Amino acid sequence: MTLFHEEGVSPTIRLEVTEVQTVVGFVAAEIGVSILPGSTRWQFARTGRLVDWDWM
């Protein structure tokens, strides 16, 4: 949450899921956003919905 607040964004969490496939499905359907570890990027890069955010 700190990353969001540093960027001036206050997200409202309506649903929290733990399965990466579910998270990516929500993001691909444009009904959510997520921060995933870089190790998951190669698995889901073909969705075209992943964005690298260079925050460090």
C-alpha angles and dihedrals in degrees: 000000000000091000091056094048092049087057092047095252123132107191121199111223109217099161134015120201130181104199112093092213090057092048092051091046091054092047092047089051088052093240097114150012130227144182110224131182115264090245090072094054097086092053095056105026092108092068088074090220100099119104125189112227113198098206100152 
